[in-house]
C-alpha cells in the first residue's frame, strides 16, 4: 500500500502480549516506501524485493512467495562496518505469534483460554474453532519462508495438550499449532544452509508446562541446534563478527526461571517487549516513542511491538470476516512516518515485530533502517 499500511489485529482470546499476562495484542504490518537515496543504496547491495508469501493452510508444508529470497542472507550482506556493531544496535525484523500460520482446528482449546471461550467452543464445536482461527492466525508464511524473506526474531508460545500421555510440546495461540520440534527443525535447516545468518528465539509464554516439559524443551534445543547455540554473555558483546567467529547462530531467550540453570538460555529480561495495550493509533505511537527513549543505554535487546489491541466489539463486528478483512482497510500514514523516522542504535530501535510479515515492505523497510545508519556515519565523515 502506497499511502499508509494496513493493521492486522490479533484476537482478544487470552494468551497474547509478549512479556505480559494481558489478554491480547495485535500486530501492525508496516508497508510503504522509503527514501529514494536509501532505496538506491539498498538495491545496490541486495537483490530484488519479495512480493508476498503464499498462504499456508495447514501443517508445516513449504510456502514460497515470489522473489521472497531477497533477504535470505541479509545479515551476511551487511556492510563490513556493521559486522562489529552489537546486535542490540541493529534493526531486525520479527514476526508476532510466529508459528500461527498453522492453526489446528481439530485440536482442543488451549489451556490458557477463559471459561467463556471454552464454553463457546463446547457449544458450537467446529464452527466456533473456524471462527477463532480467522482471528488467531497472524502469519501466513511458515518458518522456512519467513527466514528466507528476512525475519530473524520469532515470538514463540509453548503449551502442552490436556491428558497427552506423550507430554508433547506444541506451539499454541488459542488453539494448537505444530509441534515445537517440527518448527525448530525447519529453523535449523535454514541456518545450516545460511551459515552467517542469526536468529532470536523468544520463548515468552508457557501454558501447562511443568519442570519435566522445560527439561524436555532444553534437551530438544540441544539436540536440534547443538553447537549453533550461543551461551549467555553481556548483550553488548554480541556482534555478527563475534557470532561468526564462534560459529553461533541461535540466541534463545527464555521467560522462565529455568533460564538461570542452562548456559544457553538467555534470561527473558534481556529481551523486553513492552506492549501498548491500546486501540488508539496516536497513543500507540506515543507509547512506542516513549518506550524507545526509555531503553536507551540499558544494554539489552529490545522489541518494539507495533501493535494495536482490539476491543471485543471490534471482533464482534468482524467475527465472520476475521483478522485481515476486518482491519486492513484502516490506513495509518502516521505509523509509517514513525517507522521511517526511526534509526537503530543505542538510543534507537532494535527489533520490530509485525503480523503478516510478507505483506507490503515491512521486512525490507526494517532492514533498510540499517543502511540509514550507514548513511549517517558516512555523512559525519
PATI-134504 format. One record per residue (C-alpha): x, y, z; residue in one letter; residue number from 1. Coordinates in Angstrom, 1 decimal. Layout:
% residues N
NODE / X / Y / Z / A / NUM
...
This chain:
% residues 381
NODE / 0.0 / 0.0 / 0.0 / X / 1
NODE / 1.5 / 3.3 / -1.0 / X / 2
NODE / -0.1 / 5.9 / 1.3 / X / 3
NODE / -0.1 / 4.0 / 4.5 / X / 4
NODE / -0.3 / 0.5 / 5.7 / X / 5
NODE / -2.8 / -2.0 / 7.0 / X / 6
NODE / -3.2 / -3.0 / 10.6 / X / 7
NODE / -3.6 / -6.7 / 11.3 / X / 8
NODE / -5.1 / -7.3 / 14.7 / X / 9
NODE / -4.7 / -10.4 / 16.8 / X / 10
NODE / -7.6 / -11.9 / 18.7 / X / 11
NODE / -8.7 / -10.9 / 22.1 / X / 12
NODE / -8.5 / -14.5 / 23.1 / X / 13
NODE / -6.3 / -15.0 / 26.1 / X / 14
NODE / -2.6 / -15.5 / 25.5 / X / 15
NODE / -1.2 / -12.5 / 23.7 / X / 16
NODE / 1.0 / -9.7 / 24.8 / X / 17
NODE / 4.7 / -10.5 / 24.8 / X / 18
NODE / 6.2 / -10.3 / 28.3 / X / 19
NODE / 2.8 / -9.7 / 29.8 / X / 20
NODE / -0.1 / -11.6 / 31.3 / X / 21
NODE / -2.6 / -9.4 / 29.4 / X / 22
NODE / -5.3 / -11.0 / 27.3 / X / 23
NODE / -4.4 / -9.9 / 23.8 / X / 24
NODE / -2.3 / -7.9 / 21.5 / X / 25
NODE / -2.3 / -7.1 / 17.8 / X / 26
NODE / 0.3 / -6.6 / 15.1 / X / 27
NODE / 0.6 / -3.9 / 12.5 / X / 28
NODE / 2.2 / -4.8 / 9.3 / X / 29
NODE / 4.1 / -1.8 / 8.1 / X / 30
NODE / 4.4 / -1.2 / 4.3 / X / 31
NODE / 5.2 / 1.7 / 2.1 / X / 32
NODE / 8.3 / 3.2 / 0.5 / X / 33
NODE / 11.5 / 4.5 / 1.9 / X / 34
NODE / 13.6 / 7.4 / 0.8 / X / 35
NODE / 15.0 / 7.4 / -2.8 / X / 36
NODE / 18.5 / 7.6 / -1.5 / X / 37
NODE / 18.1 / 4.6 / 0.8 / X / 38
NODE / 16.3 / 2.6 / -1.9 / X / 39
NODE / 19.2 / 3.1 / -4.3 / X / 40
NODE / 21.8 / 2.2 / -1.8 / X / 41
NODE / 19.9 / -0.9 / -0.6 / X / 42
NODE / 19.3 / -2.0 / -4.1 / X / 43
NODE / 23.0 / -1.8 / -4.9 / X / 44
NODE / 23.7 / -4.4 / -2.1 / X / 45
NODE / 20.6 / -6.5 / -2.0 / X / 46
NODE / 18.5 / -8.5 / -4.6 / X / 47
NODE / 15.0 / -7.8 / -5.8 / X / 48
NODE / 12.3 / -7.5 / -3.1 / X / 49
NODE / 9.8 / -10.2 / -2.4 / X / 50
NODE / 6.2 / -9.5 / -3.2 / X / 51
NODE / 4.4 / -11.8 / -0.8 / X / 52
NODE / 4.4 / -15.3 / 0.5 / X / 53
NODE / 1.8 / -18.0 / -0.3 / X / 54
NODE / -0.8 / -18.7 / 2.4 / X / 55
NODE / -0.1 / -21.8 / 4.4 / X / 56
NODE / -3.4 / -23.5 / 5.1 / X / 57
NODE / -2.1 / -26.4 / 7.3 / X / 58
NODE / 0.9 / -28.2 / 8.6 / X / 59
NODE / 4.5 / -27.2 / 8.2 / X / 60
NODE / 4.4 / -27.6 / 4.4 / X / 61
NODE / 6.7 / -25.3 / 2.4 / X / 62
NODE / 5.4 / -21.9 / 1.5 / X / 63
NODE / 7.3 / -19.8 / -1.1 / X / 64
NODE / 6.3 / -16.4 / -2.3 / X / 65
NODE / 7.6 / -14.6 / -5.4 / X / 66
NODE / 11.1 / -13.3 / -5.0 / X / 67
NODE / 11.0 / -13.9 / -1.3 / X / 68
NODE / 14.7 / -14.9 / -1.2 / X / 69
NODE / 15.8 / -11.3 / -1.5 / X / 70
NODE / 16.8 / -11.1 / 2.2 / X / 71
NODE / 17.7 / -14.7 / 2.8 / X / 72
NODE / 21.3 / -13.6 / 3.6 / X / 73
NODE / 20.8 / -10.0 / 4.6 / X / 74
NODE / 23.0 / -10.3 / 7.7 / X / 75
NODE / 25.9 / -11.7 / 5.7 / X / 76
NODE / 25.4 / -8.9 / 3.1 / X / 77
NODE / 25.6 / -6.0 / 5.6 / X / 78
NODE / 28.5 / -3.7 / 5.1 / X / 79
NODE / 31.7 / -4.6 / 6.8 / X / 80
NODE / 31.4 / -1.6 / 9.0 / X / 81
NODE / 28.3 / -3.2 / 10.7 / X / 82
NODE / 29.9 / -6.6 / 11.4 / X / 83
NODE / 31.3 / -5.4 / 14.8 / X / 84
NODE / 28.3 / -3.4 / 15.9 / X / 85
NODE / 26.4 / -5.0 / 18.8 / X / 86
NODE / 23.2 / -6.7 / 17.6 / X / 87
NODE / 21.4 / -4.6 / 20.1 / X / 88
NODE / 22.1 / -1.7 / 17.8 / X / 89
NODE / 20.9 / -3.2 / 14.5 / X / 90
NODE / 17.4 / -3.1 / 13.1 / X / 91
NODE / 16.0 / -6.6 / 12.9 / X / 92
NODE / 12.5 / -7.7 / 11.6 / X / 93
NODE / 10.5 / -10.1 / 13.6 / X / 94
NODE / 7.1 / -11.8 / 13.5 / X / 95
NODE / 4.4 / -11.9 / 16.1 / X / 96
NODE / 2.9 / -15.3 / 17.0 / X / 97
NODE / 5.4 / -16.6 / 14.5 / X / 98
NODE / 4.0 / -20.1 / 14.4 / X / 99
NODE / 0.4 / -19.2 / 13.8 / X / 100
NODE / 0.5 / -19.8 / 10.0 / X / 101
NODE / -0.9 / -23.2 / 11.1 / X / 102
NODE / -3.8 / -23.4 / 13.5 / X / 103
NODE / -5.2 / -26.9 / 14.0 / X / 104
NODE / -8.9 / -26.6 / 14.1 / X / 105
NODE / -9.2 / -30.2 / 15.2 / X / 106
NODE / -7.2 / -29.5 / 18.4 / X / 107
NODE / -8.7 / -28.8 / 21.8 / X / 108
NODE / -8.8 / -25.2 / 23.0 / X / 109
NODE / -5.6 / -24.1 / 24.7 / X / 110
NODE / -5.4 / -24.4 / 28.5 / X / 111
NODE / -4.8 / -20.6 / 28.8 / X / 112
NODE / -8.3 / -19.8 / 27.4 / X / 113
NODE / -11.0 / -18.5 / 29.7 / X / 114
NODE / -14.1 / -20.4 / 30.7 / X / 115
NODE / -16.2 / -18.2 / 28.3 / X / 116
NODE / -14.1 / -19.3 / 25.3 / X / 117
NODE / -14.1 / -22.9 / 26.5 / X / 118
NODE / -17.9 / -22.8 / 26.8 / X / 119
NODE / -18.2 / -21.2 / 23.4 / X / 120
NODE / -16.3 / -24.0 / 21.7 / X / 121
NODE / -18.2 / -26.7 / 23.7 / X / 122
NODE / -21.5 / -25.3 / 22.4 / X / 123
NODE / -20.6 / -24.5 / 18.8 / X / 124
NODE / -17.8 / -27.0 / 18.2 / X / 125
NODE / -16.1 / -26.9 / 14.8 / X / 126
NODE / -17.9 / -23.7 / 13.7 / X / 127
NODE / -16.5 / -21.9 / 16.8 / X / 128
NODE / -13.0 / -23.1 / 16.0 / X / 129
NODE / -13.2 / -22.0 / 12.4 / X / 130
NODE / -14.3 / -18.5 / 13.6 / X / 131
NODE / -11.5 / -18.5 / 16.2 / X / 132
NODE / -8.9 / -19.4 / 13.5 / X / 133
NODE / -9.8 / -16.3 / 11.5 / X / 134
NODE / -8.6 / -14.2 / 14.4 / X / 135
NODE / -5.8 / -16.4 / 15.7 / X / 136
NODE / -3.7 / -16.8 / 12.6 / X / 137
NODE / -1.4 / -13.8 / 12.4 / X / 138
NODE / 1.1 / -15.2 / 9.9 / X / 139
NODE / 0.7 / -16.9 / 6.5 / X / 140
NODE / 4.3 / -18.0 / 5.9 / X / 141
NODE / 5.9 / -20.9 / 7.7 / X / 142
NODE / 9.2 / -20.7 / 9.5 / X / 143
NODE / 11.3 / -21.5 / 6.4 / X / 144
NODE / 9.6 / -18.9 / 4.3 / X / 145
NODE / 9.8 / -16.3 / 7.0 / X / 146
NODE / 13.5 / -16.9 / 7.3 / X / 147
NODE / 14.0 / -16.8 / 3.5 / X / 148
NODE / 12.1 / -13.5 / 3.5 / X / 149
NODE / 14.4 / -12.0 / 6.2 / X / 150
NODE / 12.7 / -12.5 / 9.5 / X / 151
NODE / 15.2 / -13.2 / 12.3 / X / 152
NODE / 13.1 / -12.8 / 15.5 / X / 153
NODE / 10.5 / -15.4 / 16.4 / X / 154
NODE / 7.8 / -14.9 / 19.1 / X / 155
NODE / 7.1 / -18.4 / 20.5 / X / 156
NODE / 4.4 / -19.6 / 22.9 / X / 157
NODE / 4.6 / -23.2 / 24.2 / X / 158
NODE / 1.8 / -25.4 / 25.5 / X / 159
NODE / 1.1 / -29.0 / 26.4 / X / 160
NODE / -2.2 / -30.7 / 25.5 / X / 161
NODE / -4.5 / -31.8 / 28.3 / X / 162
NODE / -4.2 / -35.5 / 29.1 / X / 163
NODE / -1.5 / -36.1 / 26.5 / X / 164
NODE / 0.4 / -39.3 / 27.5 / X / 165
NODE / 3.4 / -38.3 / 25.4 / X / 166
NODE / 3.9 / -34.9 / 27.1 / X / 167
NODE / 4.4 / -33.5 / 23.6 / X / 168
NODE / 5.2 / -29.7 / 23.3 / X / 169
NODE / 3.2 / -27.6 / 20.8 / X / 170
NODE / 3.2 / -24.0 / 19.7 / X / 171
NODE / -0.2 / -22.5 / 20.7 / X / 172
NODE / -2.3 / -19.4 / 20.3 / X / 173
NODE / -5.8 / -20.1 / 21.5 / X / 174
NODE / -5.8 / -23.3 / 19.5 / X / 175
NODE / -2.8 / -25.6 / 19.0 / X / 176
NODE / -0.3 / -25.3 / 16.1 / X / 177
NODE / 2.5 / -27.6 / 15.1 / X / 178
NODE / 4.9 / -29.5 / 17.4 / X / 179
NODE / 7.8 / -27.5 / 18.7 / X / 180
NODE / 10.3 / -29.9 / 17.3 / X / 181
NODE / 8.9 / -29.6 / 13.8 / X / 182
NODE / 9.3 / -25.8 / 13.9 / X / 183
NODE / 12.8 / -25.9 / 15.4 / X / 184
NODE / 14.0 / -28.3 / 12.7 / X / 185
NODE / 12.8 / -26.0 / 10.0 / X / 186
NODE / 14.8 / -23.2 / 11.5 / X / 187
NODE / 17.9 / -25.3 / 11.9 / X / 188
NODE / 17.7 / -26.5 / 8.3 / X / 189
NODE / 17.7 / -22.9 / 7.1 / X / 190
NODE / 20.6 / -22.0 / 9.4 / X / 191
NODE / 22.7 / -24.9 / 8.1 / X / 192
NODE / 22.3 / -23.6 / 4.6 / X / 193
NODE / 23.0 / -19.9 / 5.6 / X / 194
NODE / 25.9 / -20.1 / 8.0 / X / 195
NODE / 26.2 / -16.3 / 8.5 / X / 196
NODE / 22.5 / -15.7 / 9.5 / X / 197
NODE / 21.5 / -15.4 / 13.2 / X / 198
NODE / 18.1 / -16.0 / 14.8 / X / 199
NODE / 16.5 / -14.9 / 18.0 / X / 200
NODE / 14.0 / -17.4 / 19.5 / X / 201
NODE / 11.9 / -15.8 / 22.2 / X / 202
NODE / 10.0 / -18.3 / 24.3 / X / 203
NODE / 7.8 / -15.9 / 26.2 / X / 204
NODE / 4.7 / -17.8 / 27.2 / X / 205
NODE / 4.3 / -21.3 / 28.7 / X / 206
NODE / 0.9 / -22.9 / 29.2 / X / 207
NODE / 0.6 / -26.1 / 31.2 / X / 208
NODE / 4.3 / -26.5 / 31.2 / X / 209
NODE / 5.9 / -28.2 / 34.2 / X / 210
NODE / 9.6 / -28.9 / 35.1 / X / 211
NODE / 9.7 / -32.1 / 33.1 / X / 212
NODE / 8.4 / -30.2 / 30.0 / X / 213
NODE / 11.0 / -27.5 / 30.4 / X / 214
NODE / 13.7 / -30.2 / 30.7 / X / 215
NODE / 12.3 / -31.8 / 27.5 / X / 216
NODE / 12.4 / -28.5 / 25.6 / X / 217
NODE / 16.0 / -27.8 / 26.7 / X / 218
NODE / 17.1 / -31.2 / 25.6 / X / 219
NODE / 15.3 / -30.6 / 22.3 / X / 220
NODE / 17.1 / -27.3 / 21.7 / X / 221
NODE / 20.4 / -29.0 / 22.3 / X / 222
NODE / 19.5 / -31.9 / 20.0 / X / 223
NODE / 18.3 / -29.7 / 17.2 / X / 224
NODE / 20.8 / -26.8 / 17.3 / X / 225
NODE / 23.8 / -28.3 / 19.0 / X / 226
NODE / 26.9 / -26.0 / 18.6 / X / 227
NODE / 24.8 / -23.3 / 17.0 / X / 228
NODE / 23.5 / -22.2 / 20.4 / X / 229
NODE / 25.2 / -19.1 / 21.8 / X / 230
NODE / 25.9 / -19.1 / 25.5 / X / 231
NODE / 24.8 / -16.1 / 27.6 / X / 232
NODE / 27.2 / -13.1 / 27.6 / X / 233
NODE / 26.6 / -9.4 / 28.0 / X / 234
NODE / 24.3 / -8.2 / 25.2 / X / 235
NODE / 26.7 / -5.5 / 24.1 / X / 236
NODE / 29.4 / -8.2 / 23.4 / X / 237
NODE / 27.2 / -9.9 / 20.7 / X / 238
NODE / 28.0 / -8.7 / 17.2 / X / 239
NODE / 27.8 / -10.6 / 13.9 / X / 240
NODE / 31.6 / -10.9 / 13.9 / X / 241
NODE / 31.6 / -12.4 / 17.4 / X / 242
NODE / 29.0 / -14.9 / 16.4 / X / 243
NODE / 30.6 / -15.8 / 13.1 / X / 244
NODE / 34.0 / -16.4 / 14.7 / X / 245
NODE / 32.5 / -18.8 / 17.2 / X / 246
NODE / 30.0 / -20.3 / 14.7 / X / 247
NODE / 27.0 / -19.4 / 16.8 / X / 248
NODE / 23.7 / -18.8 / 15.1 / X / 249
NODE / 20.9 / -19.1 / 17.7 / X / 250
NODE / 20.1 / -16.9 / 20.7 / X / 251
NODE / 17.4 / -18.5 / 22.9 / X / 252
NODE / 15.5 / -16.1 / 25.2 / X / 253
NODE / 13.6 / -18.0 / 27.9 / X / 254
NODE / 11.0 / -16.2 / 30.1 / X / 255
NODE / 11.2 / -18.7 / 33.0 / X / 256
NODE / 13.4 / -19.3 / 36.0 / X / 257
NODE / 14.8 / -22.3 / 34.1 / X / 258
NODE / 16.9 / -19.8 / 32.2 / X / 259
NODE / 19.1 / -19.4 / 35.3 / X / 260
NODE / 20.1 / -23.1 / 35.1 / X / 261
NODE / 21.1 / -23.5 / 31.5 / X / 262
NODE / 24.2 / -21.7 / 29.9 / X / 263
NODE / 22.5 / -21.1 / 26.5 / X / 264
NODE / 19.2 / -19.8 / 27.8 / X / 265
NODE / 19.2 / -16.0 / 27.9 / X / 266
NODE / 17.0 / -14.6 / 30.6 / X / 267
NODE / 13.7 / -13.1 / 29.4 / X / 268
NODE / 14.6 / -9.7 / 30.9 / X / 269
NODE / 17.3 / -9.4 / 28.3 / X / 270
NODE / 14.6 / -9.2 / 25.6 / X / 271
NODE / 12.0 / -6.7 / 26.9 / X / 272
NODE / 9.0 / -6.2 / 24.6 / X / 273
NODE / 6.7 / -3.5 / 26.1 / X / 274
NODE / 3.1 / -3.7 / 25.0 / X / 275
NODE / 0.9 / -0.6 / 24.5 / X / 276
NODE / -2.5 / -2.2 / 25.1 / X / 277
NODE / -4.4 / 0.4 / 23.2 / X / 278
NODE / -6.7 / 0.7 / 20.2 / X / 279
NODE / -5.7 / 4.3 / 19.6 / X / 280
NODE / -3.0 / 4.7 / 16.9 / X / 281
NODE / -1.9 / 8.1 / 18.3 / X / 282
NODE / -1.5 / 6.6 / 21.8 / X / 283
NODE / 0.4 / 3.7 / 20.3 / X / 284
NODE / 2.9 / 6.0 / 18.6 / X / 285
NODE / 3.3 / 7.9 / 21.8 / X / 286
NODE / 3.9 / 4.6 / 23.6 / X / 287
NODE / 6.4 / 3.4 / 21.1 / X / 288
NODE / 8.3 / 6.6 / 21.2 / X / 289
NODE / 8.5 / 6.7 / 24.9 / X / 290
NODE / 9.5 / 3.0 / 25.1 / X / 291
NODE / 12.4 / 3.6 / 22.7 / X / 292
NODE / 13.5 / 6.6 / 24.7 / X / 293
NODE / 13.3 / 4.5 / 27.9 / X / 294
NODE / 15.5 / 1.7 / 26.5 / X / 295
NODE / 18.5 / 4.0 / 26.0 / X / 296
NODE / 21.8 / 2.8 / 27.4 / X / 297
NODE / 20.2 / -0.2 / 29.2 / X / 298
NODE / 22.4 / -2.7 / 27.4 / X / 299
NODE / 19.7 / -5.2 / 26.4 / X / 300
NODE / 18.0 / -6.3 / 23.3 / X / 301
NODE / 14.6 / -4.6 / 22.7 / X / 302
NODE / 11.4 / -5.3 / 20.8 / X / 303
NODE / 9.1 / -2.6 / 19.5 / X / 304
NODE / 5.7 / -4.1 / 19.1 / X / 305
NODE / 3.9 / -2.0 / 16.5 / X / 306
NODE / 0.7 / -3.5 / 17.8 / X / 307
NODE / -2.9 / -2.4 / 18.5 / X / 308
NODE / -5.2 / -4.3 / 20.8 / X / 309
NODE / -8.8 / -4.6 / 19.5 / X / 310
NODE / -11.8 / -4.3 / 21.9 / X / 311
NODE / -14.2 / -7.1 / 22.0 / X / 312
NODE / -16.6 / -5.0 / 19.9 / X / 313
NODE / -14.0 / -4.9 / 17.1 / X / 314
NODE / -14.0 / -8.7 / 16.9 / X / 315
NODE / -17.8 / -9.0 / 17.2 / X / 316
NODE / -18.3 / -6.6 / 14.3 / X / 317
NODE / -16.0 / -8.7 / 12.1 / X / 318
NODE / -16.3 / -12.1 / 13.7 / X / 319
NODE / -17.1 / -13.9 / 10.4 / X / 320
NODE / -14.6 / -11.9 / 8.4 / X / 321
NODE / -11.7 / -12.3 / 10.6 / X / 322
NODE / -8.4 / -10.5 / 11.3 / X / 323
NODE / -7.3 / -9.3 / 7.9 / X / 324
NODE / -10.6 / -8.5 / 6.3 / X / 325
NODE / -11.9 / -6.5 / 9.3 / X / 326
NODE / -8.9 / -4.3 / 9.8 / X / 327
NODE / -6.9 / -4.0 / 6.6 / X / 328
NODE / -8.9 / -1.0 / 5.3 / X / 329
NODE / -7.6 / 1.2 / 8.0 / X / 330
NODE / -4.6 / 3.2 / 6.8 / X / 331
NODE / -2.3 / 4.8 / 9.2 / X / 332
NODE / 0.2 / 7.1 / 7.4 / X / 333
NODE / 1.4 / 8.5 / 10.8 / X / 334
NODE / 2.5 / 5.0 / 11.8 / X / 335
NODE / 4.5 / 4.7 / 8.6 / X / 336
NODE / 6.1 / 8.0 / 9.3 / X / 337
NODE / 7.1 / 6.8 / 12.7 / X / 338
NODE / 8.8 / 3.7 / 11.2 / X / 339
NODE / 10.6 / 5.7 / 8.6 / X / 340
NODE / 11.8 / 8.2 / 11.1 / X / 341
NODE / 13.4 / 5.5 / 13.3 / X / 342
NODE / 17.1 / 4.7 / 13.5 / X / 343
NODE / 18.8 / 1.6 / 15.1 / X / 344
NODE / 21.4 / 2.2 / 17.7 / X / 345
NODE / 21.9 / 2.6 / 21.4 / X / 346
NODE / 19.3 / 5.3 / 21.6 / X / 347
NODE / 17.0 / 3.8 / 18.8 / X / 348
NODE / 15.0 / 0.8 / 17.8 / X / 349
NODE / 16.3 / -2.8 / 17.7 / X / 350
NODE / 13.8 / -5.5 / 16.9 / X / 351
NODE / 10.4 / -4.6 / 15.3 / X / 352
NODE / 7.6 / -7.2 / 15.1 / X / 353
NODE / 4.5 / -7.4 / 13.0 / X / 354
NODE / 1.8 / -9.7 / 11.7 / X / 355
NODE / 1.6 / -11.0 / 8.2 / X / 356
NODE / 5.2 / -10.0 / 7.6 / X / 357
NODE / 5.1 / -10.8 / 3.9 / X / 358
NODE / 2.7 / -8.0 / 3.1 / X / 359
NODE / 4.0 / -4.7 / 1.8 / X / 360
NODE / 7.5 / -3.7 / 2.6 / X / 361
NODE / 7.7 / -4.4 / 6.3 / X / 362
NODE / 10.7 / -6.6 / 6.2 / X / 363
NODE / 12.7 / -4.6 / 3.7 / X / 364
NODE / 11.8 / -1.3 / 5.5 / X / 365
NODE / 13.2 / -2.6 / 8.8 / X / 366
NODE / 16.3 / -4.0 / 7.2 / X / 367
NODE / 16.9 / -0.7 / 5.3 / X / 368
NODE / 17.0 / 1.2 / 8.6 / X / 369
NODE / 20.5 / -0.2 / 9.0 / X / 370
NODE / 21.5 / 1.5 / 5.7 / X / 371
NODE / 20.2 / 4.8 / 7.0 / X / 372
NODE / 22.6 / 4.3 / 9.9 / X / 373
NODE / 25.4 / 3.7 / 7.5 / X / 374
NODE / 24.4 / 6.8 / 5.5 / X / 375
NODE / 24.6 / 9.0 / 8.7 / X / 376
NODE / 28.1 / 7.7 / 9.5 / X / 377
NODE / 29.3 / 8.5 / 6.0 / X / 378
NODE / 27.8 / 11.9 / 6.2 / X / 379
NODE / 29.5 / 12.5 / 9.6 / X / 380
NODE / 32.9 / 11.7 / 8.0 / X / 381
